[in-house]
Amino acid sequence: MTNNRAFAELMAFQRQTEALAGVAGRLGWDQETMMPPGAAEQRGEEMAAMEGVMHARRTDPRIADWLAAADPADAAGQRAVALIARSYARTTKVPSDLAQELARVTSTAQGIWARARAEEKVADFLPTLGQVIALRRQEAECLAQGGDLYDALMDDYEPGATAEVMGAMFDRMRPRLVALRGAVLEKAPPAAIQGHFAKEAQLALSREVAGVYGYDFSRGRIDLAVHPFSSGGGNDSRITTRVVESDPFNCIYSTIHEVGHSSYELNIDQAYLMTPLGSGVSMGVHESQSRIYENQIGRGPGFTAHLYGLMAARFGDMGVGSADGFYRAINRVQPGFIRTEADEVHYNLHIMMRFDLERALVRGDLAVGDLEAAWNDRFAADFGVQVDRPAHGMLQDVHWSVGLFGYFPTYTLGNVYAGCLFQALNAAVPGVEAQLAAGDCSGAVGWLRENVQRHGGLRTPEATIAHACGFAPSEGPLLDYLEAKFGALYGL
Amino acid sequence: MTNNRAFAELMAFQRQTEALAGVAGRLGWDQETMMPPGAAEQRGEEMAAMEGVMHARRTDPRIADWLAAADPADAAGQRAVALIARSYARTTKVPSDLAQELARVTSTAQGIWARARAEEKVADFLPTLGQVIALRRQEAECLAQGGDLYDALMDDYEPGATAEVMGAMFDRMRPRLVALRGAVLEKAPPAAIQGHFAKEAQLALSREVAGVYGYDFSRGRIDLAVHPFSSGGGNDSRITTRVVESDPFNCIYSTIHEVGHSSYELNIDQAYLMTPLGSGVSMGVHESQSRIYENQIGRGPGFTAHLYGLMAARFGDMGVGSADGFYRAINRVQPGFIRTEADEVHYNLHIMMRFDLERALVRGDLAVGDLEAAWNDRFAADFGVQVDRPAHGMLQDVHWSVGLFGYFPTYTLGNVYAGCLFQALNAAVPGVEAQLAAGDCSGAVGWLRENVQRHGGLRTPEATIAHACGFAPSEGPLLDYLEAKFGALYGL
């Protein structure tokens, strides 16, 4: 077997695996958007059968042979081989029994969590949470082979990231965010928008806004779901959104966020389609795209001026009088219990808290029985408010119920990367705010497509950002941006 | 390995295969209803990958071992084993290369047929059609092992059916249908309905009508697609319909037809879920359900009286004055070129013609180059009209392009079975027309559910109908029904 032949066979095998992963992903989309409710149990069996097929492929021993013999000449080929090797090593290190048990427990845990949250009963969730943590620890032990357990888990979402590096960055960020938060909250908040925003009008507006951002409807679609998400890749990446009739920004900014994720997938070089390079390289880089679309671009003075025009045409002036009042309303800073509703100033403080708590849970330093108290104490210390009920506290996020330990820090990493990219974008595209104010996103999203998105998984996450920015990423640009933006808004 | 264990392992393996088949089916539904157009090529690879997975499972050599050792005690288990054995024998008799070539050619042939039809160019389709026929003949030779080629193909859609038996039945049916047709066409046709029937109103009405028929929306849904179809099974069987604004009966009766198919799937005993008994037993029995829902029930005097009320409330009286005029309008008999638009009197004459032509094609007695002339001559002889263009002639149906030779006769078989079932239903449920006139379908569909649908694949197709009717099925009841109905309508 020549090296070229091994590489070709490996890539052909991988291509089918990617195709099957696409099928499983489409099934997940259907489940959240279209599936009749009575089909849930049957769908569970269908998903499990697909999972069995995928697992068999991902642990196929021929992969080891192909990997040993493959020696592609070009960088893209070498990277593809490295990514397959990484995935193969992770999958084969975990015994099938453990992987199946994890899948079984987390699939029921989500329902148990949802009920516990609806009924505000922490105790109903704790036994399951304990089980999930124990299983994820076992998995991490298989993966870490003596190394840090949390790092082994995080590596699945953000290859190469470590808790030490992440924790040090958070330690540098916290004082500046706490100081900014304190200064802002001493000032009077700007007025919020007022009005009734009908569901169909919000949906039509969201589709229009997605179009302004260049979302390719010929390769995607937008539907309603309980939670906004993006799904799929290659030439089929779909978005969901939701509508709260009193709060149109929920729908609009959820949509823009998902357009960011989906555009990343859709804009990857077609040469990488159905290869390991054909999807977003990490959760952190993915989140950098959704966040920069949503925040740095979408909540900036330029784009909000355009959005004000679109909304005023549909809904009148909304009680804010001008584009400037509208910009201030959109960027109101308010303490709140819920991470997903947090403004740009508060958001990362939520993440840092979860990071510390979940590290302690995985290390075994914090028992699940003590989690609620630990959460509430920490929240009071960081946010200055007592948690009033579990759904506003440790039961608010789905992540831990489905075993996502090590995932939360990628949200802040995404914000940090978005800060770096926005600095580089402004240097590269002069007058980008004026373009955005005119409803022209092509300069901004074109730069991101060209410098980040089209490269897919070609480089490591950090190298992907460094390549785009021309400098090594750090938290500095994000903090500078936040202090400048909210300093100006609040007259600090 | 004890027999019980072999049976249990076989059924567990089969269950996963059924689950994966459900996934593939759902993907097909997505393709026709939701998929963004730019995803088509990628979807082709996804479908091919799923097909590869399914083929590997269906030819897994362990199945032969399990089949040899399995010896279940009960009838349902024995039937399940027989159905798996039948499928395994069919799949393993055809070389993989041939199966793949057939899949490849028929998948492109459909597009070639669609273009040829749109451009009315028979010659553009003939080379592909010749290829499809040659490949299907090769497949039939593998399956028939010396027997009749056409029978081997038909057996896939209607197990146990033979061209000889089917042809003899058609020969008995033809004179009575021709005589009925001739007598009816000598009379003046009743008035058609008039009006404009807005798309949304038609869709809302179709959903209401599906509800009247007991369609279970908690395990299904109705969407728009280019062609009406039903898809899926178990607890997830979905329907599509279409709207022609000038002809509301297109949407309503397409929907009712698909509700018949879908109800059959949804009403199968839950104990058979994801087993070989858990889906409709044959195309003929499937069509019997769609046809009796659509014709014997849906176009009868009882149901149309109820439908007249529903439509008059939405659209006014439609120029027909009364429920009786409405019933007459729905049952207008008119010659026409298109099978799918044919009335109950003409429909089976279309099928008989296709049956004879495709048998000659498969036998090699008719060359594809002579097909158009043969079609047009036969049409003139049977229908008394010259075909005016290929889209009204041999290019009208998709079936041959996708290799469906031996499928057409199951449509008439479905009508024949529907005739038998309607006779038995009337004997078993007195006053069923009065119930239908009151908008109560429960007597009719309840009887079908109990006597046909819930049994799924438990018995052979013919035994399924005989069990429900209490007599061996034949064409007599259908012909009696047609002569009585249209004799009364046209005063013969």
Boltz contact constraints between the chains, C-beta under 6 A:
constraints:
  - contact:
      token1: [A, 16]
      token2: [B, 49]
      max_distance: 6.0
  - contact:
      token1: [A, 19]
      token2: [B, 45]
      max_distance: 6.0
  - contact:
      token1: [A, 19]
      token2: [B, 46]
      max_distance: 6.0
  - contact:
      token1: [A, 19]
      token2: [B, 49]
      max_distance: 6.0
  - contact:
      token1: [A, 20]
      token2: [B, 49]
      max_distance: 6.0
  - contact:
      token1: [A, 22]
      token2: [B, 46]
      max_distance: 6.0
  - contact:
      token1: [A, 23]
      token2: [B, 46]
      max_distance: 6.0
  - contact:
      token1: [A, 23]
      token2: [B, 50]
      max_distance: 6.0
  - contact:
      token1: [A, 36]
      token2: [B, 218]
      max_distance: 6.0
  - contact:
      token1: [A, 36]
      token2: [B, 219]
      max_distance: 6.0
  - contact:
      token1: [A, 36]
      token2: [B, 220]
      max_distance: 6.0
  - contact:
      token1: [A, 36]
      token2: [B, 221]
      max_distance: 6.0
  - contact:
      token1: [A, 37]
      token2: [B, 218]
      max_distance: 6.0
  - contact:
      token1: [A, 38]
      token2: [B, 218]
      max_distance: 6.0
  - contact:
      token1: [A, 38]
      token2: [B, 219]
      max_distance: 6.0
  - contact:
      token1: [A, 38]
      token2: [B, 235]
      max_distance: 6.0
  - contact:
      token1: [A, 39]
      token2: [B, 235]
      max_distance: 6.0
  - contact:
      token1: [A, 39]
      token2: [B, 236]
      max_distance: 6.0
  - contact:
      token1: [A, 42]
      token2: [B, 234]
      max_distance: 6.0
  - contact:
      token1: [A, 42]
      token2: [B, 235]
      max_distance: 6.0
  - contact:
      token1: [A, 42]
      token2: [B, 236]
      max_distance: 6.0
  - contact:
      token1: [A, 45]
      token2: [B, 19]
      max_distance: 6.0
  - contact:
      token1: [A, 46]
      token2: [B, 19]
      max_distance: 6.0
  - contact:
      token1: [A, 46]
      token2: [B, 22]
      max_distance: 6.0
  - contact:
      token1: [A, 46]
      token2: [B, 23]
      max_distance: 6.0
  - contact:
      token1: [A, 49]
      token2: [B, 16]
      max_distance: 6.0
  - contact:
      token1: [A, 49]
      token2: [B, 19]
      max_distance: 6.0
  - contact:
      token1: [A, 49]
      token2: [B, 20]
      max_distance: 6.0
  - contact:
      token1: [A, 50]
      token2: [B, 23]
      max_distance: 6.0
  - contact:
      token1: [A, 53]
      token2: [B, 53]
      max_distance: 6.0
  - contact:
      token1: [A, 218]
      token2: [B, 36]
      max_distance: 6.0
  - contact:
      token1: [A, 218]
      token2: [B, 37]
      max_distance: 6.0
  - contact:
      token1: [A, 218]
      token2: [B, 38]
      max_distance: 6.0
  - contact:
      token1: [A, 219]
      token2: [B, 36]
      max_distance: 6.0
  - contact:
      token1: [A, 219]
      token2: [B, 38]
      max_distance: 6.0
  - contact:
      token1: [A, 220]
      token2: [B, 36]
      max_distance: 6.0
  - contact:
      token1: [A, 221]
      token2: [B, 36]
      max_distance: 6.0
  - contact:
      token1: [A, 234]
      token2: [B, 42]
      max_distance: 6.0
  - contact:
      token1: [A, 235]
      token2: [B, 38]
      max_distance: 6.0
  - contact:
      token1: [A, 235]
      token2: [B, 39]
      max_distance: 6.0
  - contact:
      token1: [A, 235]
      token2: [B, 42]
      max_distance: 6.0
  - contact:
      token1: [A, 236]
      token2: [B, 39]
      max_distance: 6.0
  - contact:
      token1: [A, 236]
      token2: [B, 42]
      max_distance: 6.0
